[in-house]
């Protein structure tokens, strides 16, 4: 819920990602990148 509120992403979308039922959109990845202060490459596991 906190991640949803902080990023503007829906709770249902986040839950689907956690359950591997869907994947985040590019705009969602950008929002997560900004929230966590990490690159999109890092979030996707492409960079250490």
ModelCIF file with pLDDT and N, C-alpha, C, O atoms, coordinates in Angstrom:
data_MODEL
#
_entry.id   MODEL 
#
_entity.id                         1 
_entity.type                       polymer 
_entity.pdbx_number_of_molecules   1 
#
_entity_poly.entity_id                      1 
_entity_poly.type                           'polypeptide(L)' 
_entity_poly.nstd_linkage                   no 
_entity_poly.nstd_monomer                   no 
_entity_poly.pdbx_seq_one_letter_code       
;(UNK)(UNK)(UNK)(UNK)(UNK)(UNK)(UNK)(UNK)(UNK)(UNK)(UNK)(UNK)(UNK)(UNK)(UNK)(UNK)
(UNK)(UNK)(UNK)(UNK)(UNK)(UNK)(UNK)(UNK)(UNK)(UNK)(UNK)(UNK)(UNK)(UNK)(UNK)(UNK)
(UNK)(UNK)(UNK)(UNK)(UNK)(UNK)(UNK)(UNK)(UNK)(UNK)(UNK)(UNK)(UNK)(UNK)(UNK)(UNK)
;
_entity_poly.pdbx_seq_one_letter_code_can   XXXXXXXXXXXXXXXXXXXXXXXXXXXXXXXXXXXXXXXXXXXXXXXX 
_entity_poly.pdbx_strand_id                 A 
#
loop_
_entity_poly_seq.entity_id 
_entity_poly_seq.num 
_entity_poly_seq.mon_id 
_entity_poly_seq.hetero 
1 1  UNK n 
1 2  UNK n 
1 3  UNK n 
1 4  UNK n 
1 5  UNK n 
1 6  UNK n 
1 7  UNK n 
1 8  UNK n 
1 9  UNK n 
1 10 UNK n 
1 11 UNK n 
1 12 UNK n 
1 13 UNK n 
1 14 UNK n 
1 15 UNK n 
1 16 UNK n 
1 17 UNK n 
1 18 UNK n 
1 19 UNK n 
1 20 UNK n 
1 21 UNK n 
1 22 UNK n 
1 23 UNK n 
1 24 UNK n 
1 25 UNK n 
1 26 UNK n 
1 27 UNK n 
1 28 UNK n 
1 29 UNK n 
1 30 UNK n 
1 31 UNK n 
1 32 UNK n 
1 33 UNK n 
1 34 UNK n 
1 35 UNK n 
1 36 UNK n 
1 37 UNK n 
1 38 UNK n 
1 39 UNK n 
1 40 UNK n 
1 41 UNK n 
1 42 UNK n 
1 43 UNK n 
1 44 UNK n 
1 45 UNK n 
1 46 UNK n 
1 47 UNK n 
1 48 UNK n 
#
_struct_asym.id          A 
_struct_asym.entity_id   1 
#
loop_
_ma_qa_metric.id 
_ma_qa_metric.mode 
_ma_qa_metric.name 
_ma_qa_metric.software_group_id 
_ma_qa_metric.type 
1 global pLDDT . pLDDT 
2 local  pLDDT . pLDDT 
#
_ma_qa_metric_global.metric_id      1 
_ma_qa_metric_global.metric_value   95.98 
_ma_qa_metric_global.model_id       1 
_ma_qa_metric_global.ordinal_id     1 
#
loop_
_ma_qa_metric_local.label_asym_id 
_ma_qa_metric_local.label_comp_id 
_ma_qa_metric_local.label_seq_id 
_ma_qa_metric_local.metric_id 
_ma_qa_metric_local.metric_value 
_ma_qa_metric_local.model_id 
_ma_qa_metric_local.ordinal_id 
A UNK 1  2 91.00 1 1  
A UNK 2  2 94.00 1 2  
A UNK 3  2 95.00 1 3  
A UNK 4  2 96.00 1 4  
A UNK 5  2 96.00 1 5  
A UNK 6  2 96.00 1 6  
A UNK 7  2 96.00 1 7  
A UNK 8  2 96.00 1 8  
A UNK 9  2 97.00 1 9  
A UNK 10 2 97.00 1 10 
A UNK 11 2 97.00 1 11 
A UNK 12 2 97.00 1 12 
A UNK 13 2 97.00 1 13 
A UNK 14 2 97.00 1 14 
A UNK 15 2 97.00 1 15 
A UNK 16 2 97.00 1 16 
A UNK 17 2 96.00 1 17 
A UNK 18 2 96.00 1 18 
A UNK 19 2 97.00 1 19 
A UNK 20 2 97.00 1 20 
A UNK 21 2 98.00 1 21 
A UNK 22 2 97.00 1 22 
A UNK 23 2 96.00 1 23 
A UNK 24 2 97.00 1 24 
A UNK 25 2 97.00 1 25 
A UNK 26 2 97.00 1 26 
A UNK 27 2 97.00 1 27 
A UNK 28 2 97.00 1 28 
A UNK 29 2 97.00 1 29 
A UNK 30 2 97.00 1 30 
A UNK 31 2 97.00 1 31 
A UNK 32 2 97.00 1 32 
A UNK 33 2 97.00 1 33 
A UNK 34 2 97.00 1 34 
A UNK 35 2 97.00 1 35 
A UNK 36 2 96.00 1 36 
A UNK 37 2 97.00 1 37 
A UNK 38 2 97.00 1 38 
A UNK 39 2 97.00 1 39 
A UNK 40 2 97.00 1 40 
A UNK 41 2 96.00 1 41 
A UNK 42 2 96.00 1 42 
A UNK 43 2 95.00 1 43 
A UNK 44 2 94.00 1 44 
A UNK 45 2 95.00 1 45 
A UNK 46 2 95.00 1 46 
A UNK 47 2 91.00 1 47 
A UNK 48 2 84.00 1 48 
#
loop_
_atom_site.group_PDB 
_atom_site.id 
_atom_site.type_symbol 
_atom_site.label_atom_id 
_atom_site.label_alt_id 
_atom_site.label_comp_id 
_atom_site.label_asym_id 
_atom_site.label_entity_id 
_atom_site.label_seq_id 
_atom_site.pdbx_PDB_ins_code 
_atom_site.Cartn_x 
_atom_site.Cartn_y 
_atom_site.Cartn_z 
_atom_site.occupancy 
_atom_site.B_iso_or_equiv 
_atom_site.pdbx_formal_charge 
_atom_site.auth_seq_id 
_atom_site.auth_comp_id 
_atom_site.auth_asym_id 
_atom_site.auth_atom_id 
_atom_site.pdbx_PDB_model_num 
ATOM 1   N N  . UNK A 1 1  ? 0.826  -1.192  0.000   1.00 91.00 ? 1  UNK A N  1 
ATOM 2   C CA . UNK A 1 1  ? 0.000  0.000   0.000   1.00 91.00 ? 1  UNK A CA 1 
ATOM 3   C C  . UNK A 1 1  ? 0.874  1.261   0.000   1.00 91.00 ? 1  UNK A C  1 
ATOM 4   O O  . UNK A 1 1  ? 0.572  2.228   -0.699  1.00 91.00 ? 1  UNK A O  1 
ATOM 5   N N  . UNK A 1 2  ? 1.951  1.246   0.783   1.00 94.00 ? 2  UNK A N  1 
ATOM 6   C CA . UNK A 1 2  ? 2.830  2.409   0.856   1.00 94.00 ? 2  UNK A CA 1 
ATOM 7   C C  . UNK A 1 2  ? 3.509  2.668   -0.485  1.00 94.00 ? 2  UNK A C  1 
ATOM 8   O O  . UNK A 1 2  ? 3.634  3.817   -0.908  1.00 94.00 ? 2  UNK A O  1 
ATOM 9   N N  . UNK A 1 3  ? 3.946  1.608   -1.152  1.00 95.00 ? 3  UNK A N  1 
ATOM 10  C CA . UNK A 1 3  ? 4.586  1.759   -2.455  1.00 95.00 ? 3  UNK A CA 1 
ATOM 11  C C  . UNK A 1 3  ? 3.587  2.333   -3.452  1.00 95.00 ? 3  UNK A C  1 
ATOM 12  O O  . UNK A 1 3  ? 3.934  3.196   -4.258  1.00 95.00 ? 3  UNK A O  1 
ATOM 13  N N  . UNK A 1 4  ? 2.378  1.866   -3.399  1.00 96.00 ? 4  UNK A N  1 
ATOM 14  C CA . UNK A 1 4  ? 1.328  2.365   -4.283  1.00 96.00 ? 4  UNK A CA 1 
ATOM 15  C C  . UNK A 1 4  ? 1.091  3.854   -4.063  1.00 96.00 ? 4  UNK A C  1 
ATOM 16  O O  . UNK A 1 4  ? 1.011  4.624   -5.020  1.00 96.00 ? 4  UNK A O  1 
ATOM 17  N N  . UNK A 1 5  ? 0.983  4.245   -2.834  1.00 96.00 ? 5  UNK A N  1 
ATOM 18  C CA . UNK A 1 5  ? 0.736  5.647   -2.507  1.00 96.00 ? 5  UNK A CA 1 
ATOM 19  C C  . UNK A 1 5  ? 1.916  6.533   -2.907  1.00 96.00 ? 5  UNK A C  1 
ATOM 20  O O  . UNK A 1 5  ? 1.722  7.639   -3.412  1.00 96.00 ? 5  UNK A O  1 
ATOM 21  N N  . UNK A 1 6  ? 3.114  6.057   -2.688  1.00 96.00 ? 6  UNK A N  1 
ATOM 22  C CA . UNK A 1 6  ? 4.302  6.863   -2.953  1.00 96.00 ? 6  UNK A CA 1 
ATOM 23  C C  . UNK A 1 6  ? 4.593  7.015   -4.444  1.00 96.00 ? 6  UNK A C  1 
ATOM 24  O O  . UNK A 1 6  ? 5.180  8.011   -4.865  1.00 96.00 ? 6  UNK A O  1 
ATOM 25  N N  . UNK A 1 7  ? 4.182  6.025   -5.244  1.00 96.00 ? 7  UNK A N  1 
ATOM 26  C CA . UNK A 1 7  ? 4.513  6.041   -6.670  1.00 96.00 ? 7  UNK A CA 1 
ATOM 27  C C  . UNK A 1 7  ? 3.321  6.369   -7.566  1.00 96.00 ? 7  UNK A C  1 
ATOM 28  O O  . UNK A 1 7  ? 3.499  6.697   -8.739  1.00 96.00 ? 7  UNK A O  1 
ATOM 29  N N  . UNK A 1 8  ? 2.131  6.283   -7.030  1.00 96.00 ? 8  UNK A N  1 
ATOM 30  C CA . UNK A 1 8  ? 0.942  6.502   -7.845  1.00 96.00 ? 8  UNK A CA 1 
ATOM 31  C C  . UNK A 1 8  ? 0.551  5.278   -8.660  1.00 96.00 ? 8  UNK A C  1 
ATOM 32  O O  . UNK A 1 8  ? -0.330 5.355   -9.516  1.00 96.00 ? 8  UNK A O  1 
ATOM 33  N N  . UNK A 1 9  ? 1.197  4.156   -8.399  1.00 97.00 ? 9  UNK A N  1 
ATOM 34  C CA . UNK A 1 9  ? 0.873  2.913   -9.083  1.00 97.00 ? 9  UNK A CA 1 
ATOM 35  C C  . UNK A 1 9  ? -0.229 2.193   -8.310  1.00 97.00 ? 9  UNK A C  1 
ATOM 36  O O  . UNK A 1 9  ? -0.310 2.309   -7.088  1.00 97.00 ? 9  UNK A O  1 
ATOM 37  N N  . UNK A 1 10 ? -1.063 1.462   -9.011  1.00 97.00 ? 10 UNK A N  1 
ATOM 38  C CA . UNK A 1 10 ? -2.177 0.802   -8.325  1.00 97.00 ? 10 UNK A CA 1 
ATOM 39  C C  . UNK A 1 10 ? -1.696 -0.406  -7.518  1.00 97.00 ? 10 UNK A C  1 
ATOM 40  O O  . UNK A 1 10 ? -0.730 -1.079  -7.875  1.00 97.00 ? 10 UNK A O  1 
ATOM 41  N N  . UNK A 1 11 ? -2.407 -0.650  -6.421  1.00 97.00 ? 11 UNK A N  1 
ATOM 42  C CA . UNK A 1 11 ? -2.076 -1.796  -5.579  1.00 97.00 ? 11 UNK A CA 1 
ATOM 43  C C  . UNK A 1 11 ? -2.273 -3.099  -6.343  1.00 97.00 ? 11 UNK A C  1 
ATOM 44  O O  . UNK A 1 11 ? -1.511 -4.049  -6.165  1.00 97.00 ? 11 UNK A O  1 
ATOM 45  N N  . UNK A 1 12 ? -3.285 -3.145  -7.185  1.00 97.00 ? 12 UNK A N  1 
ATOM 46  C CA . UNK A 1 12 ? -3.548 -4.378  -7.935  1.00 97.00 ? 12 UNK A CA 1 
ATOM 47  C C  . UNK A 1 12 ? -2.427 -4.665  -8.930  1.00 97.00 ? 12 UNK A C  1 
ATOM 48  O O  . UNK A 1 12 ? -2.058 -5.823  -9.120  1.00 97.00 ? 12 UNK A O  1 
ATOM 49  N N  . UNK A 1 13 ? -1.885 -3.641  -9.559  1.00 97.00 ? 13 UNK A N  1 
ATOM 50  C CA . UNK A 1 13 ? -0.774 -3.842  -10.491 1.00 97.00 ? 13 UNK A CA 1 
ATOM 51  C C  . UNK A 1 13 ? 0.451  -4.371  -9.755  1.00 97.00 ? 13 UNK A C  1 
ATOM 52  O O  . UNK A 1 13 ? 1.100  -5.305  -10.224 1.00 97.00 ? 13 UNK A O  1 
ATOM 53  N N  . UNK A 1 14 ? 0.767  -3.786  -8.618  1.00 97.00 ? 14 UNK A N  1 
ATOM 54  C CA . UNK A 1 14 ? 1.913  -4.227  -7.826  1.00 97.00 ? 14 UNK A CA 1 
ATOM 55  C C  . UNK A 1 14 ? 1.728  -5.671  -7.371  1.00 97.00 ? 14 UNK A C  1 
ATOM 56  O O  . UNK A 1 14 ? 2.669  -6.463  -7.415  1.00 97.00 ? 14 UNK A O  1 
ATOM 57  N N  . UNK A 1 15 ? 0.529  -6.010  -6.940  1.00 97.00 ? 15 UNK A N  1 
ATOM 58  C CA . UNK A 1 15 ? 0.247  -7.382  -6.507  1.00 97.00 ? 15 UNK A CA 1 
ATOM 59  C C  . UNK A 1 15 ? 0.437  -8.366  -7.665  1.00 97.00 ? 15 UNK A C  1 
ATOM 60  O O  . UNK A 1 15 ? 0.977  -9.454  -7.469  1.00 97.00 ? 15 UNK A O  1 
ATOM 61  N N  . UNK A 1 16 ? -0.001 -7.992  -8.860  1.00 97.00 ? 16 UNK A N  1 
ATOM 62  C CA . UNK A 1 16 ? 0.163  -8.869  -10.023 1.00 97.00 ? 16 UNK A CA 1 
ATOM 63  C C  . UNK A 1 16 ? 1.639  -9.083  -10.352 1.00 97.00 ? 16 UNK A C  1 
ATOM 64  O O  . UNK A 1 16 ? 2.032  -10.178 -10.753 1.00 97.00 ? 16 UNK A O  1 
ATOM 65  N N  . UNK A 1 17 ? 2.461  -8.040  -10.185 1.00 96.00 ? 17 UNK A N  1 
ATOM 66  C CA . UNK A 1 17 ? 3.900  -8.199  -10.425 1.00 96.00 ? 17 UNK A CA 1 
ATOM 67  C C  . UNK A 1 17 ? 4.488  -9.171  -9.415  1.00 96.00 ? 17 UNK A C  1 
ATOM 68  O O  . UNK A 1 17 ? 5.287  -10.040 -9.762  1.00 96.00 ? 17 UNK A O  1 
ATOM 69  N N  . UNK A 1 18 ? 4.076  -9.010  -8.145  1.00 96.00 ? 18 UNK A N  1 
ATOM 70  C CA . UNK A 1 18 ? 4.596  -9.870  -7.086  1.00 96.00 ? 18 UNK A CA 1 
ATOM 71  C C  . UNK A 1 18 ? 4.215  -11.332 -7.301  1.00 96.00 ? 18 UNK A C  1 
ATOM 72  O O  . UNK A 1 18 ? 4.964  -12.234 -6.926  1.00 96.00 ? 18 UNK A O  1 
ATOM 73  N N  . UNK A 1 19 ? 3.063  -11.560 -7.899  1.00 97.00 ? 19 UNK A N  1 
ATOM 74  C CA . UNK A 1 19 ? 2.586  -12.916 -8.148  1.00 97.00 ? 19 UNK A CA 1 
ATOM 75  C C  . UNK A 1 19 ? 2.976  -13.429 -9.532  1.00 97.00 ? 19 UNK A C  1 
ATOM 76  O O  . UNK A 1 19 ? 2.549  -14.509 -9.939  1.00 97.00 ? 19 UNK A O  1 
ATOM 77  N N  . UNK A 1 20 ? 3.779  -12.664 -10.247 1.00 97.00 ? 20 UNK A N  1 
ATOM 78  C CA . UNK A 1 20 ? 4.238  -12.998 -11.603 1.00 97.00 ? 20 UNK A CA 1 
ATOM 79  C C  . UNK A 1 20 ? 3.069  -13.216 -12.566 1.00 97.00 ? 20 UNK A C  1 
ATOM 80  O O  . UNK A 1 20 ? 3.130  -14.071 -13.449 1.00 97.00 ? 20 UNK A O  1 
ATOM 81  N N  . UNK A 1 21 ? 2.006  -12.431 -12.381 1.00 98.00 ? 21 UNK A N  1 
ATOM 82  C CA . UNK A 1 21 ? 0.849  -12.509 -13.264 1.00 98.00 ? 21 UNK A CA 1 
ATOM 83  C C  . UNK A 1 21 ? 0.924  -11.475 -14.378 1.00 98.00 ? 21 UNK A C  1 
ATOM 84  O O  . UNK A 1 21 ? 0.207  -11.572 -15.375 1.00 98.00 ? 21 UNK A O  1 
ATOM 85  N N  . UNK A 1 22 ? 1.787  -10.495 -14.206 1.00 97.00 ? 22 UNK A N  1 
ATOM 86  C CA . UNK A 1 22 ? 2.013  -9.479  -15.234 1.00 97.00 ? 22 UNK A CA 1 
ATOM 87  C C  . UNK A 1 22 ? 3.363  -8.835  -14.978 1.00 97.00 ? 22 UNK A C  1 
ATOM 88  O O  . UNK A 1 22 ? 4.019  -9.111  -13.973 1.00 97.00 ? 22 UNK A O  1 
ATOM 89  N N  . UNK A 1 23 ? 3.768  -7.973  -15.899 1.00 96.00 ? 23 UNK A N  1 
ATOM 90  C CA . UNK A 1 23 ? 5.035  -7.260  -15.775 1.00 96.00 ? 23 UNK A CA 1 
ATOM 91  C C  . UNK A 1 23 ? 4.767  -5.759  -15.809 1.00 96.00 ? 23 UNK A C  1 
ATOM 92  O O  . UNK A 1 23 ? 3.805  -5.312  -16.434 1.00 96.00 ? 23 UNK A O  1 
ATOM 93  N N  . UNK A 1 24 ? 5.610  -4.985  -15.144 1.00 97.00 ? 24 UNK A N  1 
ATOM 94  C CA . UNK A 1 24 ? 5.401  -3.530  -15.115 1.00 97.00 ? 24 UNK A CA 1 
ATOM 95  C C  . UNK A 1 24 ? 5.622  -2.890  -16.481 1.00 97.00 ? 24 UNK A C  1 
ATOM 96  O O  . UNK A 1 24 ? 6.434  -3.352  -17.283 1.00 97.00 ? 24 UNK A O  1 
ATOM 97  N N  . UNK A 1 25 ? 4.889  -1.834  -16.717 1.00 97.00 ? 25 UNK A N  1 
ATOM 98  C CA . UNK A 1 25 ? 5.055  -1.046  -17.937 1.00 97.00 ? 25 UNK A CA 1 
ATOM 99  C C  . UNK A 1 25 ? 6.315  -0.198  -17.821 1.00 97.00 ? 25 UNK A C  1 
ATOM 100 O O  . UNK A 1 25 ? 6.913  -0.104  -16.749 1.00 97.00 ? 25 UNK A O  1 
ATOM 101 N N  . UNK A 1 26 ? 6.707  0.410   -18.918 1.00 97.00 ? 26 UNK A N  1 
ATOM 102 C CA . UNK A 1 26 ? 7.875  1.288   -18.899 1.00 97.00 ? 26 UNK A CA 1 
ATOM 103 C C  . UNK A 1 26 ? 7.644  2.447   -17.932 1.00 97.00 ? 26 UNK A C  1 
ATOM 104 O O  . UNK A 1 26 ? 8.547  2.807   -17.177 1.00 97.00 ? 26 UNK A O  1 
ATOM 105 N N  . UNK A 1 27 ? 6.471  3.023   -17.943 1.00 97.00 ? 27 UNK A N  1 
ATOM 106 C CA . UNK A 1 27 ? 6.200  4.148   -17.038 1.00 97.00 ? 27 UNK A CA 1 
ATOM 107 C C  . UNK A 1 27 ? 6.226  3.692   -15.581 1.00 97.00 ? 27 UNK A C  1 
ATOM 108 O O  . UNK A 1 27 ? 6.652  4.448   -14.708 1.00 97.00 ? 27 UNK A O  1 
ATOM 109 N N  . UNK A 1 28 ? 5.784  2.484   -15.311 1.00 97.00 ? 28 UNK A N  1 
ATOM 110 C CA . UNK A 1 28 ? 5.846  1.951   -13.947 1.00 97.00 ? 28 UNK A CA 1 
ATOM 111 C C  . UNK A 1 28 ? 7.299  1.720   -13.534 1.00 97.00 ? 28 UNK A C  1 
ATOM 112 O O  . UNK A 1 28 ? 7.672  1.993   -12.393 1.00 97.00 ? 28 UNK A O  1 
ATOM 113 N N  . UNK A 1 29 ? 8.110  1.220   -14.452 1.00 97.00 ? 29 UNK A N  1 
ATOM 114 C CA . UNK A 1 29 ? 9.530  1.019   -14.144 1.00 97.00 ? 29 UNK A CA 1 
ATOM 115 C C  . UNK A 1 29 ? 10.220 2.344   -13.830 1.00 97.00 ? 29 UNK A C  1 
ATOM 116 O O  . UNK A 1 29 ? 11.063 2.414   -12.936 1.00 97.00 ? 29 UNK A O  1 
ATOM 117 N N  . UNK A 1 30 ? 9.865  3.375   -14.556 1.00 97.00 ? 30 UNK A N  1 
ATOM 118 C CA . UNK A 1 30 ? 10.439 4.702   -14.297 1.00 97.00 ? 30 UNK A CA 1 
ATOM 119 C C  . UNK A 1 30 ? 10.022 5.198   -12.914 1.00 97.00 ? 30 UNK A C  1 
ATOM 120 O O  . UNK A 1 30 ? 10.842 5.743   -12.174 1.00 97.00 ? 30 UNK A O  1 
ATOM 121 N N  . UNK A 1 31 ? 8.748  5.010   -12.564 1.00 97.00 ? 31 UNK A N  1 
ATOM 122 C CA . UNK A 1 31 ? 8.261  5.421   -11.243 1.00 97.00 ? 31 UNK A CA 1 
ATOM 123 C C  . UNK A 1 31 ? 8.987  4.652   -10.144 1.00 97.00 ? 31 UNK A C  1 
ATOM 124 O O  . UNK A 1 31 ? 9.367  5.237   -9.130  1.00 97.00 ? 31 UNK A O  1 
ATOM 125 N N  . UNK A 1 32 ? 9.183  3.358   -10.331 1.00 97.00 ? 32 UNK A N  1 
ATOM 126 C CA . UNK A 1 32 ? 9.901  2.552   -9.345  1.00 97.00 ? 32 UNK A CA 1 
ATOM 127 C C  . UNK A 1 32 ? 11.363 2.989   -9.247  1.00 97.00 ? 32 UNK A C  1 
ATOM 128 O O  . UNK A 1 32 ? 11.927 3.042   -8.154  1.00 97.00 ? 32 UNK A O  1 
ATOM 129 N N  . UNK A 1 33 ? 11.968 3.298   -10.380 1.00 97.00 ? 33 UNK A N  1 
ATOM 130 C CA . UNK A 1 33 ? 13.346 3.755   -10.416 1.00 97.00 ? 33 UNK A CA 1 
ATOM 131 C C  . UNK A 1 33 ? 13.512 5.035   -9.602  1.00 97.00 ? 33 UNK A C  1 
ATOM 132 O O  . UNK A 1 33 ? 14.449 5.165   -8.815  1.00 97.00 ? 33 UNK A O  1 
ATOM 133 N N  . UNK A 1 34 ? 12.604 5.966   -9.796  1.00 97.00 ? 34 UNK A N  1 
ATOM 134 C CA . UNK A 1 34 ? 12.663 7.226   -9.057  1.00 97.00 ? 34 UNK A CA 1 
ATOM 135 C C  . UNK A 1 34 ? 12.440 6.996   -7.566  1.00 97.00 ? 34 UNK A C  1 
ATOM 136 O O  . UNK A 1 34 ? 13.129 7.587   -6.735  1.00 97.00 ? 34 UNK A O  1 
ATOM 137 N N  . UNK A 1 35 ? 11.478 6.139   -7.228  1.00 97.00 ? 35 UNK A N  1 
ATOM 138 C CA . UNK A 1 35 ? 11.158 5.876   -5.823  1.00 97.00 ? 35 UNK A CA 1 
ATOM 139 C C  . UNK A 1 35 ? 12.342 5.238   -5.097  1.00 97.00 ? 35 UNK A C  1 
ATOM 140 O O  . UNK A 1 35 ? 12.698 5.666   -3.999  1.00 97.00 ? 35 UNK A O  1 
ATOM 141 N N  . UNK A 1 36 ? 12.954 4.220   -5.702  1.00 96.00 ? 36 UNK A N  1 
ATOM 142 C CA . UNK A 1 36 ? 14.036 3.497   -5.059  1.00 96.00 ? 36 UNK A CA 1 
ATOM 143 C C  . UNK A 1 36 ? 15.408 4.127   -5.269  1.00 96.00 ? 36 UNK A C  1 
ATOM 144 O O  . UNK A 1 36 ? 16.379 3.726   -4.628  1.00 96.00 ? 36 UNK A O  1 
ATOM 145 N N  . UNK A 1 37 ? 15.496 5.109   -6.162  1.00 97.00 ? 37 UNK A N  1 
ATOM 146 C CA . UNK A 1 37 ? 16.778 5.753   -6.420  1.00 97.00 ? 37 UNK A CA 1 
ATOM 147 C C  . UNK A 1 37 ? 17.765 4.829   -7.114  1.00 97.00 ? 37 UNK A C  1 
ATOM 148 O O  . UNK A 1 37 ? 18.972 4.908   -6.888  1.00 97.00 ? 37 UNK A O  1 
ATOM 149 N N  . UNK A 1 38 ? 17.245 3.964   -7.950  1.00 97.00 ? 38 UNK A N  1 
ATOM 150 C CA . UNK A 1 38 ? 18.063 3.002   -8.697  1.00 97.00 ? 38 UNK A CA 1 
ATOM 151 C C  . UNK A 1 38 ? 17.734 3.118   -10.173 1.00 97.00 ? 38 UNK A C  1 
ATOM 152 O O  . UNK A 1 38 ? 16.678 3.626   -10.550 1.00 97.00 ? 38 UNK A O  1 
ATOM 153 N N  . UNK A 1 39 ? 18.650 2.642   -11.005 1.00 97.00 ? 39 UNK A N  1 
ATOM 154 C CA . UNK A 1 39 ? 18.395 2.674   -12.443 1.00 97.00 ? 39 UNK A CA 1 
ATOM 155 C C  . UNK A 1 39 ? 17.376 1.604   -12.822 1.00 97.00 ? 39 UNK A C  1 
ATOM 156 O O  . UNK A 1 39 ? 17.190 0.623   -12.102 1.00 97.00 ? 39 UNK A O  1 
ATOM 157 N N  . UNK A 1 40 ? 16.730 1.803   -13.943 1.00 97.00 ? 40 UNK A N  1 
ATOM 158 C CA . UNK A 1 40 ? 15.803 0.795   -14.457 1.00 97.00 ? 40 UNK A CA 1 
ATOM 159 C C  . UNK A 1 40 ? 16.569 -0.497  -14.743 1.00 97.00 ? 40 UNK A C  1 
ATOM 160 O O  . UNK A 1 40 ? 16.050 -1.589  -14.512 1.00 97.00 ? 40 UNK A O  1 
ATOM 161 N N  . UNK A 1 41 ? 17.793 -0.379  -15.241 1.00 96.00 ? 41 UNK A N  1 
ATOM 162 C CA . UNK A 1 41 ? 18.627 -1.563  -15.472 1.00 96.00 ? 41 UNK A CA 1 
ATOM 163 C C  . UNK A 1 41 ? 18.807 -2.364  -14.192 1.00 96.00 ? 41 UNK A C  1 
ATOM 164 O O  . UNK A 1 41 ? 18.741 -3.593  -14.217 1.00 96.00 ? 41 UNK A O  1 
ATOM 165 N N  . UNK A 1 42 ? 19.030 -1.693  -13.089 1.00 96.00 ? 42 UNK A N  1 
ATOM 166 C CA . UNK A 1 42 ? 19.204 -2.380  -11.811 1.00 96.00 ? 42 UNK A CA 1 
ATOM 167 C C  . UNK A 1 42 ? 17.909 -3.064  -11.398 1.00 96.00 ? 42 UNK A C  1 
ATOM 168 O O  . UNK A 1 42 ? 17.926 -4.214  -10.959 1.00 96.00 ? 42 UNK A O  1 
ATOM 169 N N  . UNK A 1 43 ? 16.799 -2.370  -11.535 1.00 95.00 ? 43 UNK A N  1 
ATOM 170 C CA . UNK A 1 43 ? 15.506 -2.946  -11.153 1.00 95.00 ? 43 UNK A CA 1 
ATOM 171 C C  . UNK A 1 43 ? 15.192 -4.182  -11.976 1.00 95.00 ? 43 UNK A C  1 
ATOM 172 O O  . UNK A 1 43 ? 14.608 -5.142  -11.473 1.00 95.00 ? 43 UNK A O  1 
ATOM 173 N N  . UNK A 1 44 ? 15.586 -4.155  -13.254 1.00 94.00 ? 44 UNK A N  1 
ATOM 174 C CA . UNK A 1 44 ? 15.350 -5.302  -14.131 1.00 94.00 ? 44 UNK A CA 1 
ATOM 175 C C  . UNK A 1 44 ? 16.369 -6.417  -13.939 1.00 94.00 ? 44 UNK A C  1 
ATOM 176 O O  . UNK A 1 44 ? 16.245 -7.479  -14.548 1.00 94.00 ? 44 UNK A O  1 
ATOM 177 N N  . UNK A 1 45 ? 17.371 -6.186  -13.102 1.00 95.00 ? 45 UNK A N  1 
ATOM 178 C CA . UNK A 1 45 ? 18.379 -7.198  -12.834 1.00 95.00 ? 45 UNK A CA 1 
ATOM 179 C C  . UNK A 1 45 ? 19.449 -7.294  -13.905 1.00 95.00 ? 45 UNK A C  1 
ATOM 180 O O  . UNK A 1 45 ? 20.143 -8.306  -14.011 1.00 95.00 ? 45 UNK A O  1 
ATOM 181 N N  . UNK A 1 46 ? 19.582 -6.231  -14.707 1.00 95.00 ? 46 UNK A N  1 
ATOM 182 C CA . UNK A 1 46 ? 20.574 -6.228  -15.772 1.00 95.00 ? 46 UNK A CA 1 
ATOM 183 C C  . UNK A 1 46 ? 21.910 -5.658  -15.329 1.00 95.00 ? 46 UNK A C  1 
ATOM 184 O O  . UNK A 1 46 ? 22.905 -5.769  -16.045 1.00 95.00 ? 46 UNK A O  1 
ATOM 185 N N  . UNK A 1 47 ? 21.937 -5.055  -14.165 1.00 91.00 ? 47 UNK A N  1 
ATOM 186 C CA . UNK A 1 47 ? 23.137 -4.370  -13.685 1.00 91.00 ? 47 UNK A CA 1 
ATOM 187 C C  . UNK A 1 47 ? 23.234 -4.563  -12.170 1.00 91.00 ? 47 UNK A C  1 
ATOM 188 O O  . UNK A 1 47 ? 22.224 -4.541  -11.465 1.00 91.00 ? 47 UNK A O  1 
ATOM 189 N N  . UNK A 1 48 ? 24.446 -4.749  -11.687 1.00 84.00 ? 48 UNK A N  1 
ATOM 190 C CA . UNK A 1 48 ? 24.653 -4.887  -10.221 1.00 84.00 ? 48 UNK A CA 1 
ATOM 191 C C  . UNK A 1 48 ? 24.750 -3.552  -9.554  1.00 84.00 ? 48 UNK A C  1 
ATOM 192 O O  . UNK A 1 48 ? 24.922 -3.481  -8.337  1.00 84.00 ? 48 UNK A O  1 
#
